[in-house]
Amino acid sequence: MPQRNIKRQLRRWLDSLDRTEVEAQLLAGEPRQEMLYEHDGWTLRFRAIPRRWTTDGTSGRTIGVRGLGVRTVSIVDSVRHAAKSKASRYGEIDLPLVVAINVQEEFADVTQERDALFG
C-alpha cells in the first residue's frame, strides 16, 4: 500500500476535524467519525479518538491497533448445511440423487472436504 498517500489523506482528514466535537460525540456514545481508505481490494478504517495529554504536555502513542483475534477456518459446517439443504429441496424421491457443492474457500483442503461429506 502506498504509505505516503495514506499518511497524506489521513493527516488531511484529521486536520479537518474539530477536537471538541469529536470528544462530545465520543462521550455521548455516538458513532465515531471515520475515514475509509481503499486500495487494491483492501479497505482500511481509521477512527478519530482524541489523545489524552499527560502532565508534562506530551501525549502517548499516536496510533492504536485492534486485532480480531485468531480463529480456526473450517468448511465442515457450511458444506454439511449446503448438502442437507440441496438434498431436501425435492422432498422424498425414489431415485438416486447427485448433489454438487462448489467449495470456494481460500484455506479449504481435501481433508476438510472429506470430513464435511463423510464425517
N, CA, C and O atoms as CSV, one atom per row, in Angstrom:
chain,resi,resn,atom,element,x,y,z
A,1,MET,N,N,0.847,-1.181,0.000
A,1,MET,CA,C,0.000,0.000,0.000
A,1,MET,C,C,0.887,1.237,0.000
A,1,MET,O,O,1.943,1.258,0.632
A,2,PRO,N,N,0.453,2.245,-0.702
A,2,PRO,CA,C,1.249,3.476,-0.772
A,2,PRO,C,C,1.178,4.257,0.544
A,2,PRO,O,O,0.239,5.018,0.780
A,3,GLN,N,N,2.171,4.057,1.379
A,3,GLN,CA,C,2.184,4.635,2.720
A,3,GLN,C,C,2.107,6.161,2.696
A,3,GLN,O,O,1.396,6.766,3.499
A,4,ARG,N,N,2.828,6.766,1.788
A,4,ARG,CA,C,2.856,8.230,1.716
A,4,ARG,C,C,1.458,8.789,1.431
A,4,ARG,O,O,1.053,9.794,2.014
A,5,ASN,N,N,0.735,8.134,0.536
A,5,ASN,CA,C,-0.617,8.570,0.182
A,5,ASN,C,C,-1.575,8.404,1.364
A,5,ASN,O,O,-2.408,9.273,1.625
A,6,ILE,N,N,-1.448,7.281,2.075
A,6,ILE,CA,C,-2.301,7.054,3.249
A,6,ILE,C,C,-2.054,8.139,4.291
A,6,ILE,O,O,-2.997,8.718,4.831
A,7,LYS,N,N,-0.785,8.410,4.567
A,7,LYS,CA,C,-0.446,9.428,5.574
A,7,LYS,C,C,-0.985,10.798,5.179
A,7,LYS,O,O,-1.513,11.527,6.019
A,8,ARG,N,N,-0.854,11.146,3.908
A,8,ARG,CA,C,-1.315,12.455,3.444
A,8,ARG,C,C,-2.829,12.584,3.616
A,8,ARG,O,O,-3.313,13.590,4.134
A,9,GLN,N,N,-3.572,11.568,3.183
A,9,GLN,CA,C,-5.034,11.618,3.309
A,9,GLN,C,C,-5.471,11.594,4.775
A,9,GLN,O,O,-6.412,12.287,5.162
A,10,LEU,N,N,-4.789,10.800,5.574
A,10,LEU,CA,C,-5.126,10.718,6.993
A,10,LEU,C,C,-4.863,12.046,7.692
A,10,LEU,O,O,-5.686,12.504,8.484
A,11,ARG,N,N,-3.730,12.664,7.407
A,11,ARG,CA,C,-3.397,13.964,8.008
A,11,ARG,C,C,-4.430,15.015,7.600
A,11,ARG,O,O,-4.882,15.796,8.437
A,12,ARG,N,N,-4.806,15.036,6.314
A,12,ARG,CA,C,-5.800,15.997,5.825
A,12,ARG,C,C,-7.133,15.795,6.540
A,12,ARG,O,O,-7.789,16.759,6.933
A,13,TRP,N,N,-7.527,14.529,6.704
A,13,TRP,CA,C,-8.796,14.233,7.369
A,13,TRP,C,C,-8.750,14.645,8.838
A,13,TRP,O,O,-9.677,15.289,9.330
A,14,LEU,N,N,-7.677,14.280,9.539
A,14,LEU,CA,C,-7.563,14.633,10.958
A,14,LEU,C,C,-7.531,16.144,11.161
A,14,LEU,O,O,-8.129,16.654,12.108
A,15,ASP,N,N,-6.843,16.858,10.286
A,15,ASP,CA,C,-6.786,18.319,10.393
A,15,ASP,C,C,-8.153,18.969,10.179
A,15,ASP,O,O,-8.394,20.081,10.650
A,16,SER,N,N,-9.051,18.274,9.467
A,16,SER,CA,C,-10.375,18.842,9.189
A,16,SER,C,C,-11.352,18.653,10.354
A,16,SER,O,O,-12.421,19.263,10.371
A,17,LEU,N,N,-10.990,17.816,11.321
A,17,LEU,CA,C,-11.895,17.522,12.435
A,17,LEU,C,C,-11.790,18.567,13.543
A,17,LEU,O,O,-10.739,19.173,13.752
A,18,ASP,N,N,-12.900,18.762,14.243
A,18,ASP,CA,C,-12.941,19.636,15.413
A,18,ASP,C,C,-12.827,18.749,16.652
A,18,ASP,O,O,-13.707,17.931,16.919
A,19,ARG,N,N,-11.741,18.914,17.406
A,19,ARG,CA,C,-11.479,18.048,18.561
A,19,ARG,C,C,-12.628,18.077,19.566
A,19,ARG,O,O,-13.014,17.030,20.086
A,20,THR,N,N,-13.177,19.253,19.845
A,20,THR,CA,C,-14.269,19.377,20.812
A,20,THR,C,C,-15.487,18.588,20.348
A,20,THR,O,O,-16.142,17.922,21.150
A,21,GLU,N,N,-15.787,18.663,19.070
A,21,GLU,CA,C,-16.929,17.944,18.514
A,21,GLU,C,C,-16.704,16.426,18.586
A,21,GLU,O,O,-17.616,15.674,18.929
A,22,VAL,N,N,-15.497,15.990,18.263
A,22,VAL,CA,C,-15.179,14.558,18.319
A,22,VAL,C,C,-15.288,14.041,19.753
A,22,VAL,O,O,-15.831,12.959,19.980
A,23,GLU,N,N,-14.775,14.806,20.724
A,23,GLU,CA,C,-14.864,14.408,22.132
A,23,GLU,C,C,-16.318,14.327,22.589
A,23,GLU,O,O,-16.694,13.393,23.298
A,24,ALA,N,N,-17.140,15.303,22.185
A,24,ALA,CA,C,-18.555,15.313,22.574
A,24,ALA,C,C,-19.280,14.096,22.001
A,24,ALA,O,O,-20.079,13.469,22.696
A,25,GLN,N,N,-19.009,13.759,20.749
A,25,GLN,CA,C,-19.634,12.583,20.132
A,25,GLN,C,C,-19.221,11.305,20.860
A,25,GLN,O,O,-20.041,10.413,21.079
A,26,LEU,N,N,-17.956,11.225,21.227
A,26,LEU,CA,C,-17.441,10.052,21.925
A,26,LEU,C,C,-18.110,9.896,23.294
A,26,LEU,O,O,-18.526,8.798,23.662
A,27,LEU,N,N,-18.210,10.996,24.046
A,27,LEU,CA,C,-18.834,10.961,25.370
A,27,LEU,C,C,-20.324,10.661,25.296
A,27,LEU,O,O,-20.877,10.047,26.207
A,28,ALA,N,N,-20.979,11.088,24.220
A,28,ALA,CA,C,-22.411,10.853,24.054
A,28,ALA,C,C,-22.707,9.445,23.535
A,28,ALA,O,O,-23.868,9.052,23.419
A,29,GLY,N,N,-21.655,8.690,23.224
A,29,GLY,CA,C,-21.855,7.334,22.720
A,29,GLY,C,C,-22.263,7.284,21.269
A,29,GLY,O,O,-22.732,6.251,20.790
A,30,GLU,N,N,-22.092,8.382,20.563
A,30,GLU,CA,C,-22.425,8.420,19.142
A,30,GLU,C,C,-21.339,7.701,18.344
A,30,GLU,O,O,-20.213,7.547,18.818
A,31,PRO,N,N,-21.679,7.267,17.140
A,31,PRO,CA,C,-20.664,6.616,16.308
A,31,PRO,C,C,-19.484,7.560,16.063
A,31,PRO,O,O,-19.659,8.755,15.825
A,32,ARG,N,N,-18.283,6.989,16.128
A,32,ARG,CA,C,-17.091,7.809,15.913
A,32,ARG,C,C,-16.921,8.135,14.441
A,32,ARG,O,O,-17.287,7.353,13.563
A,33,GLN,N,N,-16.363,9.300,14.194
A,33,GLN,CA,C,-16.074,9.679,12.819
A,33,GLN,C,C,-14.979,8.763,12.295
A,33,GLN,O,O,-14.062,8.391,13.026
A,34,GLU,N,N,-15.084,8.405,11.024
A,34,GLU,CA,C,-14.078,7.519,10.461
A,34,GLU,C,C,-13.762,7.884,9.018
A,34,GLU,O,O,-14.550,8.524,8.322
A,35,MET,N,N,-12.599,7.458,8.607
A,35,MET,CA,C,-12.154,7.643,7.231
A,35,MET,C,C,-11.843,6.263,6.668
A,35,MET,O,O,-11.129,5.480,7.295
A,36,LEU,N,N,-12.376,5.962,5.486
A,36,LEU,CA,C,-12.075,4.700,4.823
A,36,LEU,C,C,-11.046,4.950,3.736
A,36,LEU,O,O,-11.142,5.923,2.988
A,37,TYR,N,N,-10.068,4.071,3.656
A,37,TYR,CA,C,-9.053,4.153,2.606
A,37,TYR,C,C,-9.063,2.816,1.881
A,37,TYR,O,O,-8.885,1.768,2.503
A,38,GLU,N,N,-9.271,2.846,0.564
A,38,GLU,CA,C,-9.336,1.613,-0.219
A,38,GLU,C,C,-8.226,1.588,-1.256
A,38,GLU,O,O,-7.942,2.584,-1.921
A,39,HIS,N,N,-7.600,0.406,-1.375
A,39,HIS,CA,C,-6.521,0.246,-2.349
A,39,HIS,C,C,-6.358,-1.240,-2.670
A,39,HIS,O,O,-6.182,-2.054,-1.763
A,40,ASP,N,N,-6.414,-1.594,-3.947
A,40,ASP,CA,C,-6.202,-2.975,-4.408
A,40,ASP,C,C,-7.059,-3.999,-3.669
A,40,ASP,O,O,-6.571,-5.072,-3.313
A,41,GLY,N,N,-8.315,-3.681,-3.439
A,41,GLY,CA,C,-9.217,-4.619,-2.786
A,41,GLY,C,C,-9.152,-4.622,-1.263
A,41,GLY,O,O,-9.928,-5.323,-0.615
A,42,TRP,N,N,-8.241,-3.851,-0.686
A,42,TRP,CA,C,-8.126,-3.737,0.773
A,42,TRP,C,C,-8.864,-2.490,1.220
A,42,TRP,O,O,-8.877,-1.485,0.509
A,43,THR,N,N,-9.475,-2.545,2.386
A,43,THR,CA,C,-10.112,-1.374,2.977
A,43,THR,C,C,-9.562,-1.184,4.384
A,43,THR,O,O,-9.619,-2.089,5.216
A,44,LEU,N,N,-9.030,0.007,4.636
A,44,LEU,CA,C,-8.553,0.365,5.972
A,44,LEU,C,C,-9.543,1.346,6.567
A,44,LEU,O,O,-9.987,2.272,5.889
A,45,ARG,N,N,-9.893,1.150,7.832
A,45,ARG,CA,C,-10.829,2.039,8.512
A,45,ARG,C,C,-10.081,2.755,9.632
A,45,ARG,O,O,-9.520,2.123,10.526
A,46,PHE,N,N,-10.084,4.077,9.567
A,46,PHE,CA,C,-9.450,4.901,10.592
A,46,PHE,C,C,-10.544,5.617,11.364
A,46,PHE,O,O,-11.462,6.179,10.768
A,47,ARG,N,N,-10.449,5.598,12.694
A,47,ARG,CA,C,-11.415,6.297,13.538
A,47,ARG,C,C,-10.680,7.327,14.376
A,47,ARG,O,O,-9.576,7.088,14.866
A,48,ALA,N,N,-11.317,8.474,14.527
A,48,ALA,CA,C,-10.711,9.559,15.297
A,48,ALA,C,C,-11.026,9.392,16.777
A,48,ALA,O,O,-12.190,9.367,17.177
A,49,ILE,N,N,-9.983,9.279,17.579
A,49,ILE,CA,C,-10.110,9.210,19.034
A,49,ILE,C,C,-9.116,10.214,19.601
A,49,ILE,O,O,-7.908,10.031,19.449
A,50,PRO,N,N,-9.597,11.272,20.253
A,50,PRO,CA,C,-8.677,12.287,20.788
A,50,PRO,C,C,-7.710,11.681,21.802
A,50,PRO,O,O,-8.092,10.850,22.626
A,51,ARG,N,N,-6.459,12.109,21.724
A,51,ARG,CA,C,-5.439,11.635,22.668
A,51,ARG,C,C,-5.537,12.404,23.974
A,51,ARG,O,O,-5.935,13.569,23.999
A,52,ARG,N,N,-5.171,11.738,25.051
A,52,ARG,CA,C,-5.098,12.404,26.353
A,52,ARG,C,C,-3.712,13.008,26.493
A,52,ARG,O,O,-2.717,12.441,26.040
A,53,TRP,N,N,-3.669,14.148,27.118
A,53,TRP,CA,C,-2.385,14.800,27.352
A,53,TRP,C,C,-1.916,14.491,28.762
A,53,TRP,O,O,-2.720,14.451,29.693
A,54,THR,N,N,-0.618,14.272,28.921
A,54,THR,CA,C,-0.052,13.980,30.239
A,54,THR,C,C,0.284,15.287,30.943
A,54,THR,O,O,0.173,16.362,30.352
A,55,THR,N,N,0.691,15.196,32.196
A,55,THR,CA,C,1.016,16.403,32.968
A,55,THR,C,C,2.219,17.151,32.403
A,55,THR,O,O,2.348,18.357,32.616
A,56,ASP,N,N,3.100,16.455,31.687
A,56,ASP,CA,C,4.254,17.154,31.110
A,56,ASP,C,C,3.964,17.696,29.707
A,56,ASP,O,O,4.871,18.182,29.032
A,57,GLY,N,N,2.704,17.614,29.267
A,57,GLY,CA,C,2.315,18.196,27.983
A,57,GLY,C,C,2.541,17.301,26.780
A,57,GLY,O,O,2.320,17.726,25.647
A,58,THR,N,N,2.975,16.078,27.002
A,58,THR,CA,C,3.163,15.160,25.880
A,58,THR,C,C,1.985,14.203,25.817
A,58,THR,O,O,1.185,14.112,26.748
A,59,SER,N,N,1.898,13.510,24.728
A,59,SER,CA,C,0.816,12.535,24.585
A,59,SER,C,C,1.419,11.151,24.413
A,59,SER,O,O,2.625,11.001,24.217
A,60,GLY,N,N,0.576,10.164,24.490
A,60,GLY,CA,C,1.028,8.779,24.322
A,60,GLY,C,C,1.174,8.430,22.853
A,60,GLY,O,O,1.437,9.287,22.009
A,61,ARG,N,N,0.999,7.168,22.577
A,61,ARG,CA,C,1.125,6.694,21.198
A,61,ARG,C,C,0.089,7.351,20.301
A,61,ARG,O,O,-1.028,7.642,20.728
A,62,THR,N,N,0.469,7.575,19.070
A,62,THR,CA,C,-0.436,8.202,18.120
A,62,THR,C,C,-1.404,7.204,17.513
A,62,THR,O,O,-2.562,7.539,17.264
A,63,ILE,N,N,-0.954,6.002,17.274
A,63,ILE,CA,C,-1.772,5.026,16.568
A,63,ILE,C,C,-2.057,3.840,17.469
A,63,ILE,O,O,-1.161,3.327,18.138
A,64,GLY,N,N,-3.301,3.412,17.484
A,64,GLY,CA,C,-3.687,2.212,18.216
A,64,GLY,C,C,-4.242,1.203,17.228
A,64,GLY,O,O,-4.884,1.575,16.246
A,65,VAL,N,N,-4.001,-0.056,17.483
A,65,VAL,CA,C,-4.450,-1.112,16.583
A,65,VAL,C,C,-5.226,-2.140,17.388
A,65,VAL,O,O,-4.847,-2.492,18.505
A,66,ARG,N,N,-6.313,-2.613,16.806
A,66,ARG,CA,C,-7.095,-3.656,17.460
A,66,ARG,C,C,-7.198,-4.844,16.513
A,66,ARG,O,O,-7.631,-4.700,15.369
A,67,GLY,N,N,-6.804,-5.999,16.985
A,67,GLY,CA,C,-6.884,-7.208,16.173
A,67,GLY,C,C,-8.189,-7.937,16.414
A,67,GLY,O,O,-8.864,-7.709,17.418
A,68,LEU,N,N,-8.534,-8.800,15.505
A,68,LEU,CA,C,-9.767,-9.573,15.627
A,68,LEU,C,C,-9.529,-10.937,16.255
A,68,LEU,O,O,-10.463,-11.725,16.397
A,69,GLY,N,N,-8.303,-11.221,16.629
A,69,GLY,CA,C,-8.006,-12.498,17.256
A,69,GLY,C,C,-7.742,-13.595,16.238
A,69,GLY,O,O,-7.771,-13.363,15.030
A,70,VAL,N,N,-7.491,-14.771,16.738
A,70,VAL,CA,C,-7.191,-15.923,15.900
A,70,VAL,C,C,-8.413,-16.825,15.863
A,70,VAL,O,O,-9.027,-17.100,16.894
A,71,ARG,N,N,-8.757,-17.278,14.677
A,71,ARG,CA,C,-9.898,-18.173,14.529
A,71,ARG,C,C,-9.506,-19.359,13.656
A,71,ARG,O,O,-8.629,-19.244,12.800
A,72,THR,N,N,-10.149,-20.480,13.870
A,72,THR,CA,C,-9.928,-21.656,13.043
A,72,THR,C,C,-10.825,-21.563,11.822
A,72,THR,O,O,-12.014,-21.262,11.933
A,73,VAL,N,N,-10.254,-21.820,10.667
A,73,VAL,CA,C,-11.026,-21.797,9.431
A,73,VAL,C,C,-11.441,-23.229,9.121
A,73,VAL,O,O,-10.594,-24.108,8.965
A,74,SER,N,N,-12.743,-23.459,9.031
A,74,SER,CA,C,-13.255,-24.795,8.744
A,74,SER,C,C,-14.467,-24.681,7.836
A,74,SER,O,O,-15.332,-23.826,8.025
A,75,ILE,N,N,-14.510,-25.559,6.850
A,75,ILE,CA,C,-15.633,-25.548,5.913
A,75,ILE,C,C,-16.669,-26.612,6.243
A,75,ILE,O,O,-17.704,-26.697,5.582
A,76,VAL,N,N,-16.402,-27.418,7.254
A,76,VAL,CA,C,-17.245,-28.577,7.547
A,76,VAL,C,C,-18.711,-28.193,7.727
A,76,VAL,O,O,-19.578,-28.774,7.073
A,77,ASP,N,N,-19.006,-27.235,8.590
A,77,ASP,CA,C,-20.406,-26.869,8.861
A,77,ASP,C,C,-21.103,-26.313,7.627
A,77,ASP,O,O,-22.248,-26.670,7.352
A,78,SER,N,N,-20.421,-25.437,6.875
A,78,SER,CA,C,-21.073,-24.833,5.705
A,78,SER,C,C,-21.326,-25.864,4.607
A,78,SER,O,O,-22.354,-25.799,3.934
A,79,VAL,N,N,-20.408,-26.815,4.413
A,79,VAL,CA,C,-20.608,-27.847,3.389
A,79,VAL,C,C,-21.731,-28.791,3.800
A,79,VAL,O,O,-22.561,-29.158,2.969
A,80,ARG,N,N,-21.768,-29.190,5.065
A,80,ARG,CA,C,-22.851,-30.071,5.532
A,80,ARG,C,C,-24.212,-29.396,5.397
A,80,ARG,O,O,-25.187,-30.027,4.990
A,81,HIS,N,N,-24.270,-28.120,5.740
A,81,HIS,CA,C,-25.527,-27.380,5.611
A,81,HIS,C,C,-25.962,-27.321,4.143
A,81,HIS,O,O,-27.135,-27.531,3.835
A,82,ALA,N,N,-25.022,-27.035,3.241
A,82,ALA,CA,C,-25.351,-26.960,1.810
A,82,ALA,C,C,-25.835,-28.308,1.294
A,82,ALA,O,O,-26.793,-28.365,0.524
A,83,ALA,N,N,-25.187,-29.395,1.706
A,83,ALA,CA,C,-25.581,-30.730,1.247
A,83,ALA,C,C,-26.985,-31.083,1.731
A,83,ALA,O,O,-27.802,-31.570,0.950
A,84,LYS,N,N,-27.273,-30.841,3.008
A,84,LYS,CA,C,-28.605,-31.142,3.550
A,84,LYS,C,C,-29.678,-30.292,2.884
A,84,LYS,O,O,-30.770,-30.777,2.589
A,85,SER,N,N,-29.364,-29.030,2.651
A,85,SER,CA,C,-30.322,-28.123,2.026
A,85,SER,C,C,-30.652,-28.567,0.603
A,85,SER,O,O,-31.818,-28.599,0.209
A,86,LYS,N,N,-29.619,-28.906,-0.162
A,86,LYS,CA,C,-29.843,-29.333,-1.547
A,86,LYS,C,C,-30.533,-30.691,-1.607
A,86,LYS,O,O,-31.401,-30.909,-2.452
A,87,ALA,N,N,-30.155,-31.600,-0.721
A,87,ALA,CA,C,-30.736,-32.946,-0.740
A,87,ALA,C,C,-32.214,-32.935,-0.370
A,87,ALA,O,O,-32.969,-33.785,-0.841
A,88,SER,N,N,-32.636,-32.001,0.454
A,88,SER,CA,C,-34.038,-31.963,0.878
A,88,SER,C,C,-34.896,-31.041,0.013
A,88,SER,O,O,-36.093,-30.899,0.260
A,89,ARG,N,N,-34.309,-30.432,-0.970
A,89,ARG,CA,C,-35.036,-29.482,-1.812
A,89,ARG,C,C,-36.200,-30.130,-2.565
A,89,ARG,O,O,-37.229,-29.489,-2.779
A,90,TYR,N,N,-36.045,-31.397,-2.969
A,90,TYR,CA,C,-37.055,-32.049,-3.799
A,90,TYR,C,C,-37.933,-33.022,-3.023
A,90,TYR,O,O,-38.719,-33.755,-3.625
A,91,GLY,N,N,-37.816,-33.042,-1.717
A,91,GLY,CA,C,-38.630,-33.946,-0.915
A,91,GLY,C,C,-38.170,-35.390,-1.076
A,91,GLY,O,O,-37.012,-35.645,-1.407
A,92,GLU,N,N,-39.082,-36.338,-0.843
A,92,GLU,CA,C,-38.758,-37.762,-0.973
A,92,GLU,C,C,-38.789,-38.147,-2.447
A,92,GLU,O,O,-39.777,-37.911,-3.142
A,93,ILE,N,N,-37.693,-38.742,-2.915
A,93,ILE,CA,C,-37.653,-39.222,-4.303
A,93,ILE,C,C,-37.221,-40.686,-4.294
A,93,ILE,O,O,-36.556,-41.140,-3.363
A,94,ASP,N,N,-37.605,-41.421,-5.340
A,94,ASP,CA,C,-37.331,-42.860,-5.398
A,94,ASP,C,C,-36.039,-43.194,-6.128
A,94,ASP,O,O,-35.647,-44.359,-6.187
A,95,LEU,N,N,-35.384,-42.203,-6.675
A,95,LEU,CA,C,-34.167,-42.446,-7.451
A,95,LEU,C,C,-32.963,-41.845,-6.745
A,95,LEU,O,O,-33.107,-40.959,-5.903
A,96,PRO,N,N,-31.777,-42.330,-7.090
A,96,PRO,CA,C,-30.577,-41.718,-6.507
A,96,PRO,C,C,-30.487,-40.236,-6.885
A,96,PRO,O,O,-30.965,-39.822,-7.942
A,97,LEU,N,N,-29.879,-39.465,-6.021
A,97,LEU,CA,C,-29.751,-38.022,-6.242
A,97,LEU,C,C,-28.275,-37.633,-6.180
A,97,LEU,O,O,-27.565,-38.004,-5.245
A,98,VAL,N,N,-27.829,-36.895,-7.170
A,98,VAL,CA,C,-26.461,-36.380,-7.178
A,98,VAL,C,C,-26.517,-34.929,-6.720
A,98,VAL,O,O,-27.251,-34.119,-7.287
A,99,VAL,N,N,-25.744,-34.605,-5.697
A,99,VAL,CA,C,-25.702,-33.242,-5.167
A,99,VAL,C,C,-24.315,-32.675,-5.435
A,99,VAL,O,O,-23.312,-33.269,-5.039
A,100,ALA,N,N,-24.254,-31.533,-6.102
A,100,ALA,CA,C,-22.972,-30.874,-6.388
A,100,ALA,C,C,-22.811,-29.675,-5.459
A,100,ALA,O,O,-23.725,-28.863,-5.307
A,101,ILE,N,N,-21.641,-29.578,-4.844
A,101,ILE,CA,C,-21.344,-28.466,-3.936
A,101,ILE,C,C,-20.025,-27.851,-4.369
A,101,ILE,O,O,-19.007,-28.538,-4.449
A,102,ASN,N,N,-20.047,-26.579,-4.642
A,102,ASN,CA,C,-18.848,-25.858,-5.057
A,102,ASN,C,C,-18.231,-25.188,-3.831
A,102,ASN,O,O,-18.802,-24.242,-3.289
A,103,VAL,N,N,-17.079,-25.669,-3.395
A,103,VAL,CA,C,-16.402,-25.116,-2.223
A,103,VAL,C,C,-15.411,-24.061,-2.696
A,103,VAL,O,O,-14.454,-24.370,-3.407
A,104,GLN,N,N,-15.643,-22.826,-2.300
A,104,GLN,CA,C,-14.763,-21.727,-2.702
A,104,GLN,C,C,-14.177,-21.057,-1.472
A,104,GLN,O,O,-14.391,-19.866,-1.245
A,105,GLU,N,N,-13.460,-21.798,-0.703
A,105,GLU,CA,C,-12.805,-21.262,0.483
A,105,GLU,C,C,-11.314,-21.235,0.232
A,105,GLU,O,O,-10.743,-22.204,-0.269
A,106,GLU,N,N,-10.689,-20.133,0.576
A,106,GLU,CA,C,-9.263,-19.968,0.318
A,106,GLU,C,C,-8.410,-20.991,1.062
A,106,GLU,O,O,-7.394,-21.445,0.537
A,107,PHE,N,N,-8.811,-21.355,2.272
A,107,PHE,CA,C,-7.985,-22.230,3.091
A,107,PHE,C,C,-8.526,-23.657,3.176
A,107,PHE,O,O,-8.075,-24.435,4.016
A,108,ALA,N,N,-9.475,-24.007,2.327
A,108,ALA,CA,C,-10.040,-25.352,2.358
A,108,ALA,C,C,-9.039,-26.346,1.776
A,108,ALA,O,O,-8.274,-26.020,0.868
A,109,ASP,N,N,-9.059,-27.561,2.315
A,109,ASP,CA,C,-8.214,-28.610,1.758
A,109,ASP,C,C,-9.034,-29.889,1.623
A,109,ASP,O,O,-10.173,-29.959,2.084
A,110,VAL,N,N,-8.449,-30.888,0.995
A,110,VAL,CA,C,-9.154,-32.136,0.717
A,110,VAL,C,C,-9.612,-32.820,2.005
A,110,VAL,O,O,-10.693,-33.408,2.039
A,111,THR,N,N,-8.815,-32.750,3.048
A,111,THR,CA,C,-9.175,-33.381,4.319
A,111,THR,C,C,-10.457,-32.781,4.887
A,111,THR,O,O,-11.332,-33.515,5.346
A,112,GLN,N,N,-10.576,-31.459,4.860
A,112,GLN,CA,C,-11.797,-30.819,5.362
A,112,GLN,C,C,-12.995,-31.171,4.491
A,112,GLN,O,O,-14.091,-31.391,5.006
A,113,GLU,N,N,-12.799,-31.227,3.174
A,113,GLU,CA,C,-13.898,-31.593,2.281
A,113,GLU,C,C,-14.378,-33.010,2.590
A,113,GLU,O,O,-15.582,-33.261,2.654
A,114,ARG,N,N,-13.447,-33.926,2.780
A,114,ARG,CA,C,-13.780,-35.312,3.093
A,114,ARG,C,C,-14.510,-35.402,4.437
A,114,ARG,O,O,-15.505,-36.115,4.561
A,115,ASP,N,N,-14.013,-34.680,5.432
A,115,ASP,CA,C,-14.666,-34.679,6.750
A,115,ASP,C,C,-16.085,-34.131,6.669
A,115,ASP,O,O,-16.989,-34.641,7.331
A,116,ALA,N,N,-16.279,-33.106,5.868
A,116,ALA,CA,C,-17.602,-32.495,5.744
A,116,ALA,C,C,-18.593,-33.451,5.093
A,116,ALA,O,O,-19.751,-33.522,5.505
A,117,LEU,N,N,-18.147,-34.178,4.089
A,117,LEU,CA,C,-19.061,-35.044,3.349
A,117,LEU,C,C,-19.272,-36.414,3.991
A,117,LEU,O,O,-20.367,-36.972,3.928
A,118,PHE,N,N,-18.227,-36.948,4.603
A,118,PHE,CA,C,-18.320,-38.326,5.091
A,118,PHE,C,C,-18.156,-38.477,6.600
A,118,PHE,O,O,-18.230,-39.590,7.120
A,119,GLY,N,N,-17.933,-37.371,7.305
A,119,GLY,CA,C,-17.854,-37.430,8.757
A,119,GLY,C,C,-16.529,-37.741,9.322
A,119,GLY,O,O,-16.378,-37.810,10.542
